[in-house]
Amino acid sequence: MSAATSRYDAIVVGGGPAGLAAAYTLAKGGASVVCLERGDWSGSKNMMGGLIYSQPTGSVFPEFWREAPLERHVTRRDMWLATGDSAIKLSFETADFAVEPYNSFTVYRSSFDKWLSRQTAAAGALMIRETLVEDLLWDGGRIAGVRTGRPQGDLEADVVIIAEGVNTFLTEKAGLSPCPPRAANVALAVKEVLALPKERIEDRFDLDPGAGAAIEIIGETTGGLPGTGFIYTNRDTISVGVGVLLDSLVDNRAEAYNLLERFKQQSQVRRLIQGAAPREYSAHLIPEGGYSCMPRLYGDGVLVAGDAAGMVNAINSEGANLALLSGKMAAETVLACRERGDFSAAALGRYRLLLEDTVILKDLRKYDNATKFLSTHHHLFGLYPELMAALAREFLTVDQLSKAEKERLLLKLFRSQVPTRRLLKDFYQAWRALT
Amino acid sequence: MSIDVRRFFRRKPGETAAGREDLPSPEQLGMPQPAPTVANKLGLVKFNPDTESHLRIIDSEVCRRRCRQKFCTHSCPAQVYRWEEEEKQITVAFEGCLECGTCRSGGCPYENIEMRYPRGGFGAQYRFG
């Protein structure tokens, strides 16, 4: 980077899924675009406790699964309700997810994002790595460029697409963020990657060669705090992690790494990861505030995409797919505005209209109350799994008690733990929050 | 049959933990308290530390006088923050920061930590991620 006033059609801040989808789409559309990444390479600062979905990813990077560095295609999704010593396991498995175009993949973000950035560079975008954007450049009320940490590192453009991720330094500076990430609307996820030979992973998780499992666990995993544990199979490693809403973590002074350790020691988890050697530890925030915590998505000369825009569906653990789609929509908006030479907020507002038609805003609106509901209903994560396990344990234990006596006992137990009115209220509110 | 249901502290909507010094202890809440394992975990991460810290305690008087709980020493997943009883201050081991942003997002309920990202090319570098 040499000239002090390099000028582009668009500057994309952040080389993650949102930024790369935007830069790739812009470059393919013939715009001059620069994408700035603070890490040594795209993905070097990233981690996920989720999956890469074929359809949305393929809608930006066609048939990526033929070449991209993927770990396993996921054929099985499990949900466990766990207590200290028991677990109720729901499992869905289908051969449909084992054939092209597959449905989802486990990946290492460090290599997957890097591959996406190579495609983006090959499409004609200028990728600049190891470069932190420190500030925005203004021209009156319009955002006119960015100031990077490099000497003479000012860049100008018609439009800046902010895809900076969950820590919304620039979105806040742009005055677009009504509620910057605070403990009530972010979750902290910590994860470990544990190495185990590929055949043993396939044996333990009961998988065909190359196929993968994704397990989500609620209950004792997070010490009853609102959050989930997760286990994903990679080719020859297993990703194990927990994610907890930050405010309850802070209030209870629980340490995320200690919750992770306890999760790993839980018997059902321990069996799966036994003998697996730790390879990496990572931590990341997830914006889980939902629809009502999203920033304004556009302004004069600026658009916001991905995690920076709060585009995470916490209920279904989706984020990267929404980031990719929003980046693509942002780029399409810029391409349309470019034809008319108008990058005012009014013209860029088209972005919001495009998003209205996608799963992004539809799903986020649908689940707007869900995070709030879950964070105020801690007992869903601790008490209900315990009660469900007690129910299963009692009915599967054959002893001298008649079934009618067992029913009475369980009813008494339920009533002592949850007043009937509370139970009905919980079900009603859960139904309201999720439908 | 008995069920051990822990009673968690729950705040009212809009309330923050700041100023709440009457919280039950983590032990009373049943939080796990194993030996620290963070140093081992961080040993697995590749770091390229900058010479200057990207993290700053804004006012150490707040840590000393107002924050009895030393929230950041619990909330940071990389245990960057430690309370030094003798010096009566929080030390900041920024070299091992995973750049998650917890400390700027409520990990310090007093909003007493200023976090920036390290300069381009510095900081944590995930090989898996």
HADDOCK unambig.tbl for C-alpha pairs under 7 A between the chains (distance, minus, plus):
assign (segid A and resid 38 and name CA) (segid B and resid 120 and name CA) 4.57 0.50 0.50
assign (segid A and resid 38 and name CA) (segid B and resid 121 and name CA) 6.16 0.50 0.50
assign (segid A and resid 39 and name CA) (segid B and resid 120 and name CA) 6.14 0.50 0.50
assign (segid A and resid 39 and name CA) (segid B and resid 121 and name CA) 5.16 0.50 0.50
assign (segid A and resid 40 and name CA) (segid B and resid 121 and name CA) 5.07 0.50 0.50
assign (segid A and resid 44 and name CA) (segid B and resid 125 and name CA) 5.02 0.50 0.50
assign (segid A and resid 44 and name CA) (segid B and resid 126 and name CA) 4.87 0.50 0.50
assign (segid A and resid 44 and name CA) (segid B and resid 127 and name CA) 6.71 0.50 0.50
assign (segid A and resid 45 and name CA) (segid B and resid 124 and name CA) 6.73 0.50 0.50
assign (segid A and resid 45 and name CA) (segid B and resid 125 and name CA) 5.87 0.50 0.50
assign (segid A and resid 45 and name CA) (segid B and resid 126 and name CA) 6.03 0.50 0.50
assign (segid A and resid 46 and name CA) (segid B and resid 129 and name CA) 5.59 0.50 0.50
assign (segid A and resid 47 and name CA) (segid B and resid 129 and name CA) 3.96 0.50 0.50
assign (segid A and resid 48 and name CA) (segid B and resid 129 and name CA) 6.68 0.50 0.50
assign (segid A and resid 108 and name CA) (segid B and resid 128 and name CA) 5.01 0.50 0.50
assign (segid A and resid 108 and name CA) (segid B and resid 129 and name CA) 5.39 0.50 0.50
assign (segid A and resid 109 and name CA) (segid B and resid 128 and name CA) 6.46 0.50 0.50
assign (segid A and resid 109 and name CA) (segid B and resid 129 and name CA) 5.00 0.50 0.50
assign (segid A and resid 110 and name CA) (segid B and resid 126 and name CA) 6.27 0.50 0.50
assign (segid A and resid 110 and name CA) (segid B and resid 127 and name CA) 5.77 0.50 0.50
assign (segid A and resid 110 and name CA) (segid B and resid 128 and name CA) 5.23 0.50 0.50
assign (segid A and resid 110 and name CA) (segid B and resid 129 and name CA) 5.20 0.50 0.50
assign (segid A and resid 130 and name CA) (segid B and resid 120 and name CA) 4.11 0.50 0.50
assign (segid A and resid 130 and name CA) (segid B and resid 121 and name CA) 4.09 0.50 0.50
assign (segid A and resid 131 and name CA) (segid B and resid 120 and name CA) 4.25 0.50 0.50
assign (segid A and resid 131 and name CA) (segid B and resid 121 and name CA) 6.82 0.50 0.50
assign (segid A and resid 132 and name CA) (segid B and resid 119 and name CA) 6.02 0.50 0.50
assign (segid A and resid 132 and name CA) (segid B and resid 120 and name CA) 4.71 0.50 0.50
assign (segid A and resid 149 and name CA) (segid B and resid 119 and name CA) 6.84 0.50 0.50
assign (segid A and resid 167 and name CA) (segid B and resid 101 and name CA) 6.24 0.50 0.50
assign (segid A and resid 181 and name CA) (segid B and resid 105 and name CA) 5.27 0.50 0.50
assign (segid A and resid 182 and name CA) (segid B and resid 105 and name CA) 4.35 0.50 0.50
assign (segid A and resid 182 and name CA) (segid B and resid 106 and name CA) 5.11 0.50 0.50
assign (segid A and resid 183 and name CA) (segid B and resid 105 and name CA) 5.55 0.50 0.50
assign (segid A and resid 183 and name CA) (segid B and resid 106 and name CA) 4.43 0.50 0.50
assign (segid A and resid 183 and name CA) (segid B and resid 107 and name CA) 6.92 0.50 0.50
assign (segid A and resid 223 and name CA) (segid B and resid 31 and name CA) 6.73 0.50 0.50
assign (segid A and resid 249 and name CA) (segid B and resid 75 and name CA) 6.99 0.50 0.50
assign (segid A and resid 250 and name CA) (segid B and resid 71 and name CA) 6.61 0.50 0.50
assign (segid A and resid 250 and name CA) (segid B and resid 75 and name CA) 5.86 0.50 0.50
assign (segid A and resid 250 and name CA) (segid B and resid 107 and name CA) 6.27 0.50 0.50
assign (segid A and resid 251 and name CA) (segid B and resid 9 and name CA) 6.73 0.50 0.50
assign (segid A and resid 251 and name CA) (segid B and resid 17 and name CA) 5.94 0.50 0.50
assign (segid A and resid 252 and name CA) (segid B and resid 9 and name CA) 6.53 0.50 0.50
assign (segid A and resid 252 and name CA) (segid B and resid 26 and name CA) 5.97 0.50 0.50
assign (segid A and resid 253 and name CA) (segid B and resid 26 and name CA) 5.99 0.50 0.50
assign (segid A and resid 253 and name CA) (segid B and resid 71 and name CA) 6.60 0.50 0.50
assign (segid A and resid 253 and name CA) (segid B and resid 74 and name CA) 5.55 0.50 0.50
assign (segid A and resid 253 and name CA) (segid B and resid 75 and name CA) 6.71 0.50 0.50
assign (segid A and resid 254 and name CA) (segid B and resid 26 and name CA) 6.81 0.50 0.50
assign (segid A and resid 254 and name CA) (segid B and resid 31 and name CA) 5.98 0.50 0.50
assign (segid A and resid 254 and name CA) (segid B and resid 74 and name CA) 6.34 0.50 0.50
assign (segid A and resid 255 and name CA) (segid B and resid 74 and name CA) 5.21 0.50 0.50
assign (segid A and resid 255 and name CA) (segid B and resid 75 and name CA) 5.86 0.50 0.50
assign (segid A and resid 255 and name CA) (segid B and resid 77 and name CA) 6.88 0.50 0.50
assign (segid A and resid 256 and name CA) (segid B and resid 77 and name CA) 5.84 0.50 0.50
assign (segid A and resid 257 and name CA) (segid B and resid 38 and name CA) 6.99 0.50 0.50
assign (segid A and resid 257 and name CA) (segid B and resid 77 and name CA) 6.24 0.50 0.50
assign (segid A and resid 258 and name CA) (segid B and resid 32 and name CA) 6.10 0.50 0.50
assign (segid A and resid 258 and name CA) (segid B and resid 33 and name CA) 6.74 0.50 0.50
assign (segid A and resid 258 and name CA) (segid B and resid 34 and name CA) 6.61 0.50 0.50
assign (segid A and resid 259 and name CA) (segid B and resid 32 and name CA) 6.61 0.50 0.50
assign (segid A and resid 262 and name CA) (segid B and resid 32 and name CA) 6.99 0.50 0.50
assign (segid A and resid 279 and name CA) (segid B and resid 44 and name CA) 6.05 0.50 0.50
assign (segid A and resid 280 and name CA) (segid B and resid 44 and name CA) 4.99 0.50 0.50
assign (segid A and resid 280 and name CA) (segid B and resid 45 and name CA) 5.81 0.50 0.50
assign (segid A and resid 281 and name CA) (segid B and resid 41 and name CA) 5.60 0.50 0.50
assign (segid A and resid 281 and name CA) (segid B and resid 42 and name CA) 6.57 0.50 0.50
assign (segid A and resid 281 and name CA) (segid B and resid 44 and name CA) 6.48 0.50 0.50
assign (segid A and resid 281 and name CA) (segid B and resid 45 and name CA) 6.44 0.50 0.50
assign (segid A and resid 282 and name CA) (segid B and resid 129 and name CA) 6.93 0.50 0.50
assign (segid A and resid 283 and name CA) (segid B and resid 77 and name CA) 6.70 0.50 0.50
assign (segid A and resid 283 and name CA) (segid B and resid 98 and name CA) 6.36 0.50 0.50
assign (segid A and resid 283 and name CA) (segid B and resid 100 and name CA) 5.99 0.50 0.50
assign (segid A and resid 284 and name CA) (segid B and resid 100 and name CA) 4.61 0.50 0.50
assign (segid A and resid 285 and name CA) (segid B and resid 100 and name CA) 5.73 0.50 0.50
assign (segid A and resid 285 and name CA) (segid B and resid 101 and name CA) 6.82 0.50 0.50
assign (segid A and resid 285 and name CA) (segid B and resid 102 and name CA) 6.96 0.50 0.50
assign (segid A and resid 383 and name CA) (segid B and resid 5 and name CA) 6.32 0.50 0.50
